[in-house]
């Protein structure tokens, strides 16, 4: 795929081509009642993630300047060659290179001969990190350091995708980098990203979301926080950790103070990408399904509210990082194909 400089204009915008399969829409599985929840959960649990064998990763551990490490998984032999174009994916909250969407993009990269890398945010690679620092939704400094190292391996700027939390953090990097982002990346794409963290924080804290997604995230986040407390006694209150009932409580106790924010509200405000999208200077695609149960459609800006380099796609269906397609049980090839088609045309 040839890559070239481009700035997306309103005249070049096109509608998102994703359509959910009928069996996820017509009530056969209760879709009419569950909507975006079914499309979210089905994609993560049951849809086929890759063509052929499971993607094989090779891991590198990179030492950081603050005495810690970041683990990066490379697909196949992509870690030792700079000849093919590079696709980099930043995972979502508590995700990894084994997440369903990461394996779907790995399959795309394998089929199209691209190098592929999935950097893990600290604490998400399966091993406990060495410092109190973890990761957060606006972690653009960590992304900048990672992308600089990956860019050094490539003959041309990278293509970078971020999913959910990883997408918001990636956009914050593009916003902060400004014109300098073009040296590192040809284009970026954020999928199902909570670019208004306060709106998504409220959404995930109520009703079905609270009972399913909040419980799921808090279970692993609390375990990791406890391991940090064992490493660094007195880092925070153990009692308050067990009293946390939603992500706002957790971020107020753990994420915000450990990463230089006053509290959860300050963190959510300062880490959100939405207020700064006009600062993006490279082609950027944002995909957010209208029925995403975690990212409210009302929190997504219109095309007229973002800069000329940003393209907004808001398909009616897809759930949160779902976008399953094809006959039952479905597959996840549609999302990477849709993203990479857009990048091929615009970047």
C-alpha positions in Angstrom: 0.0 0.0 0.0 1.5 3.3 -1.0 1.4 6.0 1.7 1.4 9.7 0.9 0.8 13.0 2.7 -2.8 14.1 2.8 -5.1 16.4 4.6 -8.7 15.3 4.7 -11.3 17.9 3.7 -15.0 17.9 4.1 -15.4 17.1 0.4 -13.5 13.8 0.9 -15.6 12.5 3.7 -17.5 9.3 3.2 -20.0 7.3 5.3 -18.8 4.4 7.4 -19.5 1.2 5.5 -20.2 -1.1 8.5 -23.5 -2.8 8.8 -24.3 -5.3 11.5 -25.4 -8.8 10.3 -29.1 -9.5 10.5 -28.7 -12.1 13.2 -27.4 -9.4 15.5 -30.3 -7.2 14.6 -33.5 -9.1 14.1 -34.1 -10.5 17.5 -33.0 -14.0 17.0 -30.6 -13.7 19.9 -32.5 -11.0 21.8 -30.7 -8.3 20.0 -33.7 -6.0 19.9 -33.6 -5.9 23.7 -29.8 -5.9 24.3 -28.7 -3.8 21.4 -25.1 -2.6 21.7 -24.5 -4.9 24.7 -24.9 -8.0 22.6 -22.8 -6.7 19.8 -20.1 -5.8 22.3 -20.1 -9.1 24.2 -20.6 -11.4 21.2 -17.6 -9.9 19.4 -15.3 -10.3 22.4 -16.4 -13.8 23.3 -17.7 -15.7 20.3 -16.8 -14.2 16.9 -13.8 -15.5 14.9 -10.8 -13.3 15.4 -8.4 -14.4 12.7 -7.9 -16.3 9.5 -5.7 -19.3 9.7 -3.7 -20.1 12.8 -3.7 -17.9 15.9 -1.3 -15.0 15.5 2.1 -15.8 17.0 3.8 -13.0 18.8 7.4 -12.4 19.8 7.9 -10.2 22.9 10.5 -7.6 23.6 11.0 -5.9 26.9 12.0 -2.3 26.8 13.6 -0.6 29.8 12.2 2.8 30.6 14.1 5.9 31.9 12.3 5.7 35.3 13.5 2.2 36.1 10.5 0.2 34.8 9.7 -1.7 31.6 7.3 -1.9 28.7 6.5 -5.1 26.9 5.9 -5.0 23.2 4.5 -7.9 21.2 5.5 -8.2 17.6 3.8 -10.3 15.0 5.9 -13.0 13.4 9.3 -11.7 12.2 8.1 -8.0 12.0 10.5 -7.1 14.9 13.6 -7.7 12.8 12.8 -6.1 9.5 12.1 -2.5 8.4 11.0 -3.4 4.9 7.2 -3.7 5.2 4.9 -0.8 6.3 4.2 -0.8 10.1 0.9 -1.1 11.8 0.9 -0.4 15.6 -2.1 -1.0 17.9 -2.6 0.4 21.4 -5.1 -1.7 23.4 -7.9 -0.6 25.6 -8.5 -0.7 29.4 -7.1 -4.0 30.8 -6.5 -5.2 27.2 -3.5 -6.8 25.6 -2.2 -8.3 22.4 -4.6 -11.2 23.1 -7.7 -9.0 23.0 -10.1 -9.9 20.3 -9.6 -6.6 18.3 -5.8 -6.9 18.6 -5.8 -10.4 17.1 -8.2 -9.3 14.3 -5.7 -6.5 13.3 -2.8 -9.0 13.6 -4.6 -11.3 11.2 -5.1 -8.4 8.8 -1.4 -7.5 9.0 -0.4 -11.1 8.3 -2.7 -11.4 5.3 -1.3 -8.1 3.8 2.3 -8.4 4.6 2.6 -5.6 7.2 4.7 -5.5 10.3 2.6 -5.4 13.4 3.3 -4.4 17.0 1.1 -4.2 20.1 2.8 -2.3 23.0 1.4 -3.1 26.4 0.5 -0.4 28.8 2.3 -1.0 32.1 0.7 -3.8 34.1 -1.1 -5.3 31.1 1.5 -7.7 29.7 0.9 -10.3 32.4 3.8 -9.2 34.7 3.8 -6.8 37.6 5.7 -3.6 36.8 8.5 -2.2 39.0 7.3 1.3 39.9 4.1 2.8 41.2 3.3 4.2 37.8 0.6 2.3 35.9 -1.3 3.7 32.8 -4.2 6.1 32.1 -6.4 7.3 29.4 -4.3 10.4 28.6 -0.9 8.7 28.7 0.5 10.5 25.7 4.0 10.7 27.0 4.3 6.9 27.2 2.9 6.7 23.7 5.3 9.3 22.4 8.3 7.3 23.7 7.0 4.0 22.3 6.2 5.4 18.9 9.7 7.1 18.6 11.3 3.7 19.2 9.1 1.9 16.7 9.5 4.6 14.1 13.3 4.0 14.2 12.6 0.5 12.8 10.5 1.7 9.9 11.4 3.2 6.5 8.3 5.3 6.6 6.0 6.8 9.2 3.8 4.3 11.0 0.0 3.7 10.8 -1.3 3.6 14.4 -4.7 2.4 15.8 -5.9 2.8 19.3 -9.0 1.0 20.7 -11.1 2.4 23.5 -8.7 3.8 26.2 -5.8 3.3 23.8 -7.5 5.4 21.1 -8.1 8.3 23.5 -4.5 8.2 24.6 -3.3 8.0 21.0 -5.4 11.1 20.0 -3.9 13.0 23.0 -0.5 12.1 21.6 -1.4 13.4 18.1 -2.9 16.6 19.7 0.2 17.2 21.7 2.6 16.4 18.9 0.9 18.8 16.4 2.9 19.2 13.2 5.6 16.9 14.6 3.3 13.9 14.5 3.7 13.5 10.7 7.4 12.5 11.2 6.2 9.5 13.3 2.8 8.5 11.9 1.0 8.8 8.5 -2.4 8.4 10.1 -4.1 7.4 13.4 -7.4 5.8 14.1 -9.3 5.7 17.3 -12.0 2.9 17.7 -14.7 3.1 20.3 -12.7 5.6 22.2 -14.1 7.5 25.2 -12.9 10.9 24.1 -15.1 12.5 26.7 -14.0 10.6 29.8 -16.6 12.1 32.1 -19.5 11.1 29.9 -18.2 7.6 29.5 -17.4 7.4 33.2 -21.0 8.3 34.0 -22.4 5.8 31.4 -20.4 2.8 32.7 -21.4 3.5 36.2 -25.1 2.9 35.9 -27.5 0.0 35.2 -26.4 -2.9 33.2 -23.0 -1.3 32.5 -22.3 -1.1 36.2 -23.3 -4.7 36.8 -21.3 -6.1 33.9 -18.5 -3.9 32.6 -17.7 -2.0 35.8 -17.5 -5.3 37.7 -15.3 -6.9 35.0 -12.8 -4.0 34.9 -12.7 -3.5 38.7 -12.0 -7.1 39.3 -8.6 -7.1 37.5 -7.8 -3.4 38.3 -8.3 -4.1 42.0 -6.0 -7.2 41.8 -3.3 -5.1 40.1 -3.6 -2.3 42.6 -3.3 -4.7 45.5 0.0 -6.0 44.0 1.2 -2.4 43.8 0.3 -2.0 47.5 2.4 -5.0 48.3 5.3 -3.5 46.5 4.8 0.0 48.0 3.1 -0.2 51.4 1.1 3.0 52.1 0.7 3.9 48.5 -3.0 4.2 49.0 -5.7 3.0 51.4 -6.5 -0.7 51.1 -9.9 -0.1 52.8 -10.8 2.5 50.3 -9.8 0.3 47.4 -12.3 -2.4 48.5 -14.9 0.3 49.1 -14.6 1.5 45.4 -17.8 0.6 43.6 -17.2 2.3 40.2 -14.4 3.6 38.0 -14.7 7.1 39.4 -14.0 5.8 42.9 -11.0 3.8 41.6 -9.6 6.6 39.6 -10.0 9.0 42.5 -8.0 6.7 44.8 -5.5 5.2 42.4 -5.2 6.4 38.8 -5.4 10.1 39.4 -3.0 10.6 42.3 -0.4 8.2 40.9 -0.2 10.1 37.6 -0.2 13.7 38.7 -3.9 14.6 38.7 -5.8 16.2 41.6 -8.7 13.7 41.6 -10.8 11.7 39.2 -12.7 14.7 37.9 -9.4 16.5 37.1 -8.0 13.4 35.4 -11.1 12.9 33.3 -11.2 16.5 32.2 -7.5 16.9 31.4 -7.0 13.5 29.8 -10.0 13.7 27.4 -9.1 14.1 23.7 -12.4 15.7 22.7 -11.6 19.3 23.6 -8.3 19.3 21.5 -9.2 17.5 18.3 -8.7 20.7 16.3 -5.0 20.4 17.1 -4.6 17.1 15.2 -2.4 17.7 12.1 -2.3 14.2 10.5 -5.2 12.2 9.0 -7.2 10.8 11.9 -10.3 8.6 11.8 -12.6 8.2 14.8 -15.1 5.3 14.7 -17.8 5.3 17.4 -21.0 3.2 17.1 -24.1 5.0 18.0 -25.2 2.1 20.2 -21.9 1.8 22.0 -23.0 1.1 25.6 -19.8 2.7 27.1 -19.3 5.7 24.9 -22.6 7.7 24.6 -23.4 8.8 21.1 -24.2 12.2 22.6 -20.6 12.7 23.7 -19.2 12.4 20.2 -18.7 15.7 18.4 -20.0 16.4 14.9 -17.7 16.8 11.9 -18.1 20.5 12.1 -16.7 20.5 15.7 -13.3 19.0 14.8 -10.4 20.0 12.7 -10.0 19.4 9.0 -7.6 16.4 9.5 -10.2 14.5 11.6 -12.9 12.2 10.1 -15.8 11.2 12.2 -17.6 7.9 11.5 -20.6 7.0 13.7 -22.3 3.9 12.4 -25.7 2.9 13.8 -24.4 -0.4 15.2 -21.2 -2.1 16.3 -21.3 -1.9 20.1 -18.1 -1.2 21.9 -15.1 -2.5 19.9 -17.4 -5.0 18.4 -18.3 -4.7 14.7 -18.8 -8.4 14.1 -19.8 -9.4 10.5 -20.7 -12.4 8.4 -22.8 -15.4 9.1 -23.2 -16.6 12.7 -21.0 -16.8 14.8 -19.5 -14.0 12.8 -16.0 -12.7 12.4 -14.0 -9.6 13.2 -12.4 -9.0 9.9 -14.7 -6.1 9.0 -13.2 -3.6 11.4 -9.5 -3.8 10.4 -10.5 -3.9 6.7 -12.7 -0.8 7.1 -10.0 1.1 9.0 -7.1 0.1 6.6 -9.2 0.8 3.6 -9.8 4.4 4.8 -6.1 4.8 5.6 -5.2 3.5 2.1 -7.4 6.1 0.5 -6.6 9.1 2.8 -3.0 8.5 4.0 
